Amino acid sequence: MNKYYLGVDLGSTTSKAVIINEQDEIIGRGITNTRANYSVAADIAKDEAIYNARFSILKKKLEAEIKSNPAYSKYINDLESVFQYEQFKIRL
């Protein structure tokens, strides 16, 4: 089983999160406004980083398929965009 590490930086205006793998490669990122609520900001940044990491891993696993059929790249990017939009609507 692979190990992944999450780091969160809570700032006064912007909060950021990053996920790295065992090879110290960044595989997921998240960013949000802090909104004077550090707990909510940390959760949102963390969730965004996790979703971003999952799509990053999916793209890496499908790399050979995407190379053989470049149209798949557009489908995956569209899927990721729709997913991000739906998550944004839920948070509103």
Phi and psi restraints in degrees (range 20) as a CNS / XPLOR table:
assign (resid 1 and name C) (resid 2 and name N)
       (resid 2 and name CA) (resid 2 and name C) 1.0 -76.6 20.0 2
assign (resid 2 and name N) (resid 2 and name CA)
       (resid 2 and name C) (resid 3 and name N) 1.0 151.5 20.0 2
assign (resid 2 and name C) (resid 3 and name N)
       (resid 3 and name CA) (resid 3 and name C) 1.0 -107.8 20.0 2
assign (resid 3 and name N) (resid 3 and name CA)
       (resid 3 and name C) (resid 4 and name N) 1.0 140.6 20.0 2
assign (resid 3 and name C) (resid 4 and name N)
       (resid 4 and name CA) (resid 4 and name C) 1.0 -131.4 20.0 2
assign (resid 4 and name N) (resid 4 and name CA)
       (resid 4 and name C) (resid 5 and name N) 1.0 149.3 20.0 2
assign (resid 4 and name C) (resid 5 and name N)
       (resid 5 and name CA) (resid 5 and name C) 1.0 -125.5 20.0 2
assign (resid 5 and name N) (resid 5 and name CA)
       (resid 5 and name C) (resid 6 and name N) 1.0 136.9 20.0 2
assign (resid 5 and name C) (resid 6 and name N)
       (resid 6 and name CA) (resid 6 and name C) 1.0 -110.4 20.0 2
assign (resid 6 and name N) (resid 6 and name CA)
       (resid 6 and name C) (resid 7 and name N) 1.0 132.3 20.0 2
assign (resid 6 and name C) (resid 7 and name N)
       (resid 7 and name CA) (resid 7 and name C) 1.0 -124.6 20.0 2
assign (resid 7 and name N) (resid 7 and name CA)
       (resid 7 and name C) (resid 8 and name N) 1.0 137.6 20.0 2
assign (resid 7 and name C) (resid 8 and name N)
       (resid 8 and name CA) (resid 8 and name C) 1.0 -125.8 20.0 2
assign (resid 8 and name N) (resid 8 and name CA)
       (resid 8 and name C) (resid 9 and name N) 1.0 133.8 20.0 2
assign (resid 8 and name C) (resid 9 and name N)
       (resid 9 and name CA) (resid 9 and name C) 1.0 -117.5 20.0 2
assign (resid 9 and name N) (resid 9 and name CA)
       (resid 9 and name C) (resid 10 and name N) 1.0 109.4 20.0 2
assign (resid 9 and name C) (resid 10 and name N)
       (resid 10 and name CA) (resid 10 and name C) 1.0 -95.9 20.0 2
assign (resid 10 and name N) (resid 10 and name CA)
       (resid 10 and name C) (resid 11 and name N) 1.0 115.0 20.0 2
assign (resid 10 and name C) (resid 11 and name N)
       (resid 11 and name CA) (resid 11 and name C) 1.0 -106.5 20.0 2
assign (resid 11 and name N) (resid 11 and name CA)
       (resid 11 and name C) (resid 12 and name N) 1.0 174.8 20.0 2
assign (resid 11 and name C) (resid 12 and name N)
       (resid 12 and name CA) (resid 12 and name C) 1.0 -70.5 20.0 2
assign (resid 12 and name N) (resid 12 and name CA)
       (resid 12 and name C) (resid 13 and name N) 1.0 -26.7 20.0 2
assign (resid 12 and name C) (resid 13 and name N)
       (resid 13 and name CA) (resid 13 and name C) 1.0 -121.9 20.0 2
assign (resid 13 and name N) (resid 13 and name CA)
       (resid 13 and name C) (resid 14 and name N) 1.0 -30.1 20.0 2
assign (resid 13 and name C) (resid 14 and name N)
       (resid 14 and name CA) (resid 14 and name C) 1.0 -131.3 20.0 2
assign (resid 14 and name N) (resid 14 and name CA)
       (resid 14 and name C) (resid 15 and name N) 1.0 137.2 20.0 2
assign (resid 14 and name C) (resid 15 and name N)
       (resid 15 and name CA) (resid 15 and name C) 1.0 -117.3 20.0 2
assign (resid 15 and name N) (resid 15 and name CA)
       (resid 15 and name C) (resid 16 and name N) 1.0 138.3 20.0 2
assign (resid 15 and name C) (resid 16 and name N)
       (resid 16 and name CA) (resid 16 and name C) 1.0 -129.5 20.0 2
assign (resid 16 and name N) (resid 16 and name CA)
       (resid 16 and name C) (resid 17 and name N) 1.0 151.0 20.0 2
assign (resid 16 and name C) (resid 17 and name N)
       (resid 17 and name CA) (resid 17 and name C) 1.0 -137.2 20.0 2
assign (resid 17 and name N) (resid 17 and name CA)
       (resid 17 and name C) (resid 18 and name N) 1.0 149.8 20.0 2
assign (resid 17 and name C) (resid 18 and name N)
       (resid 18 and name CA) (resid 18 and name C) 1.0 -141.8 20.0 2
assign (resid 18 and name N) (resid 18 and name CA)
       (resid 18 and name C) (resid 19 and name N) 1.0 144.6 20.0 2
assign (resid 18 and name C) (resid 19 and name N)
       (resid 19 and name CA) (resid 19 and name C) 1.0 -119.7 20.0 2
assign (resid 19 and name N) (resid 19 and name CA)
       (resid 19 and name C) (resid 20 and name N) 1.0 130.9 20.0 2
assign (resid 19 and name C) (resid 20 and name N)
       (resid 20 and name CA) (resid 20 and name C) 1.0 -120.9 20.0 2
assign (resid 20 and name N) (resid 20 and name CA)
       (resid 20 and name C) (resid 21 and name N) 1.0 156.7 20.0 2
assign (resid 20 and name C) (resid 21 and name N)
       (resid 21 and name CA) (resid 21 and name C) 1.0 -97.5 20.0 2
assign (resid 21 and name N) (resid 21 and name CA)
       (resid 21 and name C) (resid 22 and name N) 1.0 -173.3 20.0 2
assign (resid 21 and name C) (resid 22 and name N)
       (resid 22 and name CA) (resid 22 and name C) 1.0 -65.9 20.0 2
assign (resid 22 and name N) (resid 22 and name CA)
       (resid 22 and name C) (resid 23 and name N) 1.0 -20.4 20.0 2
assign (resid 22 and name C) (resid 23 and name N)
       (resid 23 and name CA) (resid 23 and name C) 1.0 -92.7 20.0 2
assign (resid 23 and name N) (resid 23 and name CA)
       (resid 23 and name C) (resid 24 and name N) 1.0 14.0 20.0 2
assign (resid 23 and name C) (resid 24 and name N)
       (resid 24 and name CA) (resid 24 and name C) 1.0 60.9 20.0 2
assign (resid 24 and name N) (resid 24 and name CA)
       (resid 24 and name C) (resid 25 and name N) 1.0 29.5 20.0 2
assign (resid 24 and name C) (resid 25 and name N)
       (resid 25 and name CA) (resid 25 and name C) 1.0 -94.3 20.0 2
assign (resid 25 and name N) (resid 25 and name CA)
       (resid 25 and name C) (resid 26 and name N) 1.0 135.1 20.0 2
assign (resid 25 and name C) (resid 26 and name N)
       (resid 26 and name CA) (resid 26 and name C) 1.0 -74.8 20.0 2
assign (resid 26 and name N) (resid 26 and name CA)
       (resid 26 and name C) (resid 27 and name N) 1.0 123.4 20.0 2
assign (resid 26 and name C) (resid 27 and name N)
       (resid 27 and name CA) (resid 27 and name C) 1.0 -117.2 20.0 2
assign (resid 27 and name N) (resid 27 and name CA)
       (resid 27 and name C) (resid 28 and name N) 1.0 -10.2 20.0 2
assign (resid 27 and name C) (resid 28 and name N)
       (resid 28 and name CA) (resid 28 and name C) 1.0 -154.0 20.0 2
assign (resid 28 and name N) (resid 28 and name CA)
       (resid 28 and name C) (resid 29 and name N) 1.0 143.9 20.0 2
assign (resid 28 and name C) (resid 29 and name N)
       (resid 29 and name CA) (resid 29 and name C) 1.0 -137.4 20.0 2
assign (resid 29 and name N) (resid 29 and name CA)
       (resid 29 and name C) (resid 30 and name N) 1.0 148.7 20.0 2
assign (resid 29 and name C) (resid 30 and name N)
       (resid 30 and name CA) (resid 30 and name C) 1.0 -145.7 20.0 2
assign (resid 30 and name N) (resid 30 and name CA)
       (resid 30 and name C) (resid 31 and name N) 1.0 147.1 20.0 2
assign (resid 30 and name C) (resid 31 and name N)
       (resid 31 and name CA) (resid 31 and name C) 1.0 -149.3 20.0 2
assign (resid 31 and name N) (resid 31 and name CA)
       (resid 31 and name C) (resid 32 and name N) 1.0 144.2 20.0 2
assign (resid 31 and name C) (resid 32 and name N)
       (resid 32 and name CA) (resid 32 and name C) 1.0 -157.0 20.0 2
assign (resid 32 and name N) (resid 32 and name CA)
       (resid 32 and name C) (resid 33 and name N) 1.0 164.9 20.0 2
assign (resid 32 and name C) (resid 33 and name N)
       (resid 33 and name CA) (resid 33 and name C) 1.0 -74.3 20.0 2
assign (resid 33 and name N) (resid 33 and name CA)
       (resid 33 and name C) (resid 34 and name N) 1.0 142.9 20.0 2
assign (resid 33 and name C) (resid 34 and name N)
       (resid 34 and name CA) (resid 34 and name C) 1.0 -72.2 20.0 2
assign (resid 34 and name N) (resid 34 and name CA)
       (resid 34 and name C) (resid 35 and name N) 1.0 -35.4 20.0 2
assign (resid 34 and name C) (resid 35 and name N)
       (resid 35 and name CA) (resid 35 and name C) 1.0 58.6 20.0 2
assign (resid 35 and name N) (resid 35 and name CA)
       (resid 35 and name C) (resid 36 and name N) 1.0 26.3 20.0 2
assign (resid 35 and name C) (resid 36 and name N)
       (resid 36 and name CA) (resid 36 and name C) 1.0 59.5 20.0 2
assign (resid 36 and name N) (resid 36 and name CA)
       (resid 36 and name C) (resid 37 and name N) 1.0 17.7 20.0 2
assign (resid 36 and name C) (resid 37 and name N)
       (resid 37 and name CA) (resid 37 and name C) 1.0 -131.4 20.0 2
assign (resid 37 and name N) (resid 37 and name CA)
       (resid 37 and name C) (resid 38 and name N) 1.0 94.5 20.0 2
assign (resid 37 and name C) (resid 38 and name N)
       (resid 38 and name CA) (resid 38 and name C) 1.0 -65.0 20.0 2
assign (resid 38 and name N) (resid 38 and name CA)
       (resid 38 and name C) (resid 39 and name N) 1.0 -35.5 20.0 2
assign (resid 38 and name C) (resid 39 and name N)
       (resid 39 and name CA) (resid 39 and name C) 1.0 -64.5 20.0 2
assign (resid 39 and name N) (resid 39 and name CA)
       (resid 39 and name C) (resid 40 and name N) 1.0 -47.8 20.0 2
assign (resid 39 and name C) (resid 40 and name N)
       (resid 40 and name CA) (resid 40 and name C) 1.0 -64.9 20.0 2
assign (resid 40 and name N) (resid 40 and name CA)
       (resid 40 and name C) (resid 41 and name N) 1.0 -43.4 20.0 2
assign (resid 40 and name C) (resid 41 and name N)
       (resid 41 and name CA) (resid 41 and name C) 1.0 -61.3 20.0 2
assign (resid 41 and name N) (resid 41 and name CA)
       (resid 41 and name C) (resid 42 and name N) 1.0 -42.5 20.0 2
assign (resid 41 and name C) (resid 42 and name N)
       (resid 42 and name CA) (resid 42 and name C) 1.0 -63.3 20.0 2
assign (resid 42 and name N) (resid 42 and name CA)
       (resid 42 and name C) (resid 43 and name N) 1.0 -42.0 20.0 2
assign (resid 42 and name C) (resid 43 and name N)
       (resid 43 and name CA) (resid 43 and name C) 1.0 -64.2 20.0 2
assign (resid 43 and name N) (resid 43 and name CA)
       (resid 43 and name C) (resid 44 and name N) 1.0 -43.9 20.0 2
assign (resid 43 and name C) (resid 44 and name N)
       (resid 44 and name CA) (resid 44 and name C) 1.0 -65.9 20.0 2
assign (resid 44 and name N) (resid 44 and name CA)
       (resid 44 and name C) (resid 45 and name N) 1.0 -47.5 20.0 2
assign (resid 44 and name C) (resid 45 and name N)
       (resid 45 and name CA) (resid 45 and name C) 1.0 -61.2 20.0 2
assign (resid 45 and name N) (resid 45 and name CA)
       (resid 45 and name C) (resid 46 and name N) 1.0 -41.6 20.0 2
assign (resid 45 and name C) (resid 46 and name N)
       (resid 46 and name CA) (resid 46 and name C) 1.0 -63.2 20.0 2
assign (resid 46 and name N) (resid 46 and name CA)
       (resid 46 and name C) (resid 47 and name N) 1.0 -48.0 20.0 2
assign (resid 46 and name C) (resid 47 and name N)
       (resid 47 and name CA) (resid 47 and name C) 1.0 -60.5 20.0 2
assign (resid 47 and name N) (resid 47 and name CA)
       (resid 47 and name C) (resid 48 and name N) 1.0 -43.6 20.0 2
assign (resid 47 and name C) (resid 48 and name N)
       (resid 48 and name CA) (resid 48 and name C) 1.0 -61.5 20.0 2
assign (resid 48 and name N) (resid 48 and name CA)
       (resid 48 and name C) (resid 49 and name N) 1.0 -40.9 20.0 2
assign (resid 48 and name C) (resid 49 and name N)
       (resid 49 and name CA) (resid 49 and name C) 1.0 -64.9 20.0 2
assign (resid 49 and name N) (resid 49 and name CA)
       (resid 49 and name C) (resid 50 and name N) 1.0 -39.8 20.0 2
assign (resid 49 and name C) (resid 50 and name N)
       (resid 50 and name CA) (resid 50 and name C) 1.0 -65.4 20.0 2
assign (resid 50 and name N) (resid 50 and name CA)
       (resid 50 and name C) (resid 51 and name N) 1.0 -46.2 20.0 2
assign (resid 50 and name C) (resid 51 and name N)
       (resid 51 and name CA) (resid 51 and name C) 1.0 -62.1 20.0 2
assign (resid 51 and name N) (resid 51 and name CA)
       (resid 51 and name C) (resid 52 and name N) 1.0 -42.6 20.0 2
assign (resid 51 and name C) (resid 52 and name N)
       (resid 52 and name CA) (resid 52 and name C) 1.0 -63.2 20.0 2
assign (resid 52 and name N) (resid 52 and name CA)
       (resid 52 and name C) (resid 53 and name N) 1.0 -39.8 20.0 2
assign (resid 52 and name C) (resid 53 and name N)
       (resid 53 and name CA) (resid 53 and name C) 1.0 -65.3 20.0 2
assign (resid 53 and name N) (resid 53 and name CA)
       (resid 53 and name C) (resid 54 and name N) 1.0 -40.6 20.0 2
assign (resid 53 and name C) (resid 54 and name N)
       (resid 54 and name CA) (resid 54 and name C) 1.0 -62.7 20.0 2
assign (resid 54 and name N) (resid 54 and name CA)
       (resid 54 and name C) (resid 55 and name N) 1.0 -43.5 20.0 2
assign (resid 54 and name C) (resid 55 and name N)
       (resid 55 and name CA) (resid 55 and name C) 1.0 -68.3 20.0 2
assign (resid 55 and name N) (resid 55 and name CA)
       (resid 55 and name C) (resid 56 and name N) 1.0 -34.5 20.0 2
assign (resid 55 and name C) (resid 56 and name N)
       (resid 56 and name CA) (resid 56 and name C) 1.0 -62.8 20.0 2
assign (resid 56 and name N) (resid 56 and name CA)
       (resid 56 and name C) (resid 57 and name N) 1.0 -43.8 20.0 2
assign (resid 56 and name C) (resid 57 and name N)
       (resid 57 and name CA) (resid 57 and name C) 1.0 -66.7 20.0 2
assign (resid 57 and name N) (resid 57 and name CA)
       (resid 57 and name C) (resid 58 and name N) 1.0 -41.3 20.0 2
assign (resid 57 and name C) (resid 58 and name N)
       (resid 58 and name CA) (resid 58 and name C) 1.0 -59.0 20.0 2
assign (resid 58 and name N) (resid 58 and name CA)
       (resid 58 and name C) (resid 59 and name N) 1.0 -46.6 20.0 2
assign (resid 58 and name C) (resid 59 and name N)
       (resid 59 and name CA) (resid 59 and name C) 1.0 -62.1 20.0 2
assign (resid 59 and name N) (resid 59 and name CA)
       (resid 59 and name C) (resid 60 and name N) 1.0 -38.9 20.0 2
assign (resid 59 and name C) (resid 60 and name N)
       (resid 60 and name CA) (resid 60 and name C) 1.0 -66.6 20.0 2
assign (resid 60 and name N) (resid 60 and name CA)
       (resid 60 and name C) (resid 61 and name N) 1.0 -41.6 20.0 2
assign (resid 60 and name C) (resid 61 and name N)
       (resid 61 and name CA) (resid 61 and name C) 1.0 -66.8 20.0 2
assign (resid 61 and name N) (resid 61 and name CA)
       (resid 61 and name C) (resid 62 and name N) 1.0 -30.8 20.0 2
assign (resid 61 and name C) (resid 62 and name N)
       (resid 62 and name CA) (resid 62 and name C) 1.0 -96.4 20.0 2
assign (resid 62 and name N) (resid 62 and name CA)
       (resid 62 and name C) (resid 63 and name N) 1.0 11.5 20.0 2
assign (resid 62 and name C) (resid 63 and name N)
       (resid 63 and name CA) (resid 63 and name C) 1.0 -53.4 20.0 2
assign (resid 63 and name N) (resid 63 and name CA)
       (resid 63 and name C) (resid 64 and name N) 1.0 -45.6 20.0 2
assign (resid 63 and name C) (resid 64 and name N)
       (resid 64 and name CA) (resid 64 and name C) 1.0 -64.9 20.0 2
assign (resid 64 and name N) (resid 64 and name CA)
       (resid 64 and name C) (resid 65 and name N) 1.0 -40.9 20.0 2
assign (resid 64 and name C) (resid 65 and name N)
       (resid 65 and name CA) (resid 65 and name C) 1.0 -65.3 20.0 2
assign (resid 65 and name N) (resid 65 and name CA)
       (resid 65 and name C) (resid 66 and name N) 1.0 -40.3 20.0 2
assign (resid 65 and name C) (resid 66 and name N)
       (resid 66 and name CA) (resid 66 and name C) 1.0 -66.1 20.0 2
assign (resid 66 and name N) (resid 66 and name CA)
       (resid 66 and name C) (resid 67 and name N) 1.0 -39.0 20.0 2
assign (resid 66 and name C) (resid 67 and name N)
       (resid 67 and name CA) (resid 67 and name C) 1.0 -65.2 20.0 2
assign (resid 67 and name N) (resid 67 and name CA)
       (resid 67 and name C) (resid 68 and name N) 1.0 -37.1 20.0 2
assign (resid 67 and name C) (resid 68 and name N)
       (resid 68 and name CA) (resid 68 and name C) 1.0 -77.0 20.0 2
assign (resid 68 and name N) (resid 68 and name CA)
       (resid 68 and name C) (resid 69 and name N) 1.0 -25.1 20.0 2
assign (resid 68 and name C) (resid 69 and name N)
       (resid 69 and name CA) (resid 69 and name C) 1.0 -140.3 20.0 2
assign (resid 69 and name N) (resid 69 and name CA)
       (resid 69 and name C) (resid 70 and name N) 1.0 89.6 20.0 2
assign (resid 69 and name C) (resid 70 and name N)
       (resid 70 and name CA) (resid 70 and name C) 1.0 -58.6 20.0 2
assign (resid 70 and name N) (resid 70 and name CA)
       (resid 70 and name C) (resid 71 and name N) 1.0 -20.6 20.0 2
assign (resid 70 and name C) (resid 71 and name N)
       (resid 71 and name CA) (resid 71 and name C) 1.0 -62.5 20.0 2
assign (resid 71 and name N) (resid 71 and name CA)
       (resid 71 and name C) (resid 72 and name N) 1.0 -26.9 20.0 2
assign (resid 71 and name C) (resid 72 and name N)
       (resid 72 and name CA) (resid 72 and name C) 1.0 -60.6 20.0 2
assign (resid 72 and name N) (resid 72 and name CA)
       (resid 72 and name C) (resid 73 and name N) 1.0 -33.0 20.0 2
assign (resid 72 and name C) (resid 73 and name N)
       (resid 73 and name CA) (resid 73 and name C) 1.0 -59.3 20.0 2
assign (resid 73 and name N) (resid 73 and name CA)
       (resid 73 and name C) (resid 74 and name N) 1.0 -43.7 20.0 2
assign (resid 73 and name C) (resid 74 and name N)
       (resid 74 and name CA) (resid 74 and name C) 1.0 -63.0 20.0 2
assign (resid 74 and name N) (resid 74 and name CA)
       (resid 74 and name C) (resid 75 and name N) 1.0 -41.6 20.0 2
assign (resid 74 and name C) (resid 75 and name N)
       (resid 75 and name CA) (resid 75 and name C) 1.0 -62.0 20.0 2
assign (resid 75 and name N) (resid 75 and name CA)
       (resid 75 and name C) (resid 76 and name N) 1.0 -43.8 20.0 2
assign (resid 75 and name C) (resid 76 and name N)
       (resid 76 and name CA) (resid 76 and name C) 1.0 -67.3 20.0 2
assign (resid 76 and name N) (resid 76 and name CA)
       (resid 76 and name C) (resid 77 and name N) 1.0 -42.2 20.0 2
assign (resid 76 and name C) (resid 77 and name N)
       (resid 77 and name CA) (resid 77 and name C) 1.0 -63.6 20.0 2
assign (resid 77 and name N) (resid 77 and name CA)
       (resid 77 and name C) (resid 78 and name N) 1.0 -40.4 20.0 2
assign (resid 77 and name C) (resid 78 and name N)
       (resid 78 and name CA) (resid 78 and name C) 1.0 -63.7 20.0 2
assign (resid 78 and name N) (resid 78 and name CA)
       (resid 78 and name C) (resid 79 and name N) 1.0 -42.7 20.0 2
assign (resid 78 and name C) (resid 79 and name N)
       (resid 79 and name CA) (resid 79 and name C) 1.0 -60.4 20.0 2
assign (resid 79 and name N) (resid 79 and name CA)
       (resid 79 and name C) (resid 80 and name N) 1.0 -43.4 20.0 2
assign (resid 79 and name C) (resid 80 and name N)
       (resid 80 and name CA) (resid 80 and name C) 1.0 -64.4 20.0 2
assign (resid 80 and name N) (resid 80 and name CA)
       (resid 80 and name C) (resid 81 and name N) 1.0 -41.6 20.0 2
assign (resid 80 and name C) (resid 81 and name N)
       (resid 81 and name CA) (resid 81 and name C) 1.0 -63.2 20.0 2
assign (resid 81 and name N) (resid 81 and name CA)
       (resid 81 and name C) (resid 82 and name N) 1.0 -44.7 20.0 2
assign (resid 81 and name C) (resid 82 and name N)
       (resid 82 and name CA) (resid 82 and name C) 1.0 -63.8 20.0 2
assign (resid 82 and name N) (resid 82 and name CA)
       (resid 82 and name C) (resid 83 and name N) 1.0 -42.1 20.0 2
assign (resid 82 and name C) (resid 83 and name N)
       (resid 83 and name CA) (resid 83 and name C) 1.0 -60.5 20.0 2
assign (resid 83 and name N) (resid 83 and name CA)
       (resid 83 and name C) (resid 84 and name N) 1.0 -45.9 20.0 2
assign (resid 83 and name C) (resid 84 and name N)
       (resid 84 and name CA) (resid 84 and name C) 1.0 -62.4 20.0 2
assign (resid 84 and name N) (resid 84 and name CA)
       (resid 84 and name C) (resid 85 and name N) 1.0 -39.7 20.0 2
assign (resid 84 and name C) (resid 85 and name N)
       (resid 85 and name CA) (resid 85 and name C) 1.0 -64.1 20.0 2
assign (resid 85 and name N) (resid 85 and name CA)
       (resid 85 and name C) (resid 86 and name N) 1.0 -43.5 20.0 2
assign (resid 85 and name C) (resid 86 and name N)
       (resid 86 and name CA) (resid 86 and name C) 1.0 -63.4 20.0 2
assign (resid 86 and name N) (resid 86 and name CA)
       (resid 86 and name C) (resid 87 and name N) 1.0 -40.2 20.0 2
assign (resid 86 and name C) (resid 87 and name N)
       (resid 87 and name CA) (resid 87 and name C) 1.0 -64.6 20.0 2
assign (resid 87 and name N) (resid 87 and name CA)
       (resid 87 and name C) (resid 88 and name N) 1.0 -39.2 20.0 2
assign (resid 87 and name C) (resid 88 and name N)
       (resid 88 and name CA) (resid 88 and name C) 1.0 -61.8 20.0 2
assign (resid 88 and name N) (resid 88 and name CA)
       (resid 88 and name C) (resid 89 and name N) 1.0 -44.5 20.0 2
assign (resid 88 and name C) (resid 89 and name N)
       (resid 89 and name CA) (resid 89 and name C) 1.0 -63.1 20.0 2
assign (resid 89 and name N) (resid 89 and name CA)
       (resid 89 and name C) (resid 90 and name N) 1.0 -38.3 20.0 2
assign (resid 89 and name C) (resid 90 and name N)
       (resid 90 and name CA) (resid 90 and name C) 1.0 -63.6 20.0 2
assign (resid 90 and name N) (resid 90 and name CA)
       (resid 90 and name C) (resid 91 and name N) 1.0 -41.1 20.0 2
assign (resid 90 and name C) (resid 91 and name N)
       (resid 91 and name CA) (resid 91 and name C) 1.0 -69.5 20.0 2
assign (resid 91 and name N) (resid 91 and name CA)
       (resid 91 and name C) (resid 92 and name N) 1.0 -26.1 20.0 2
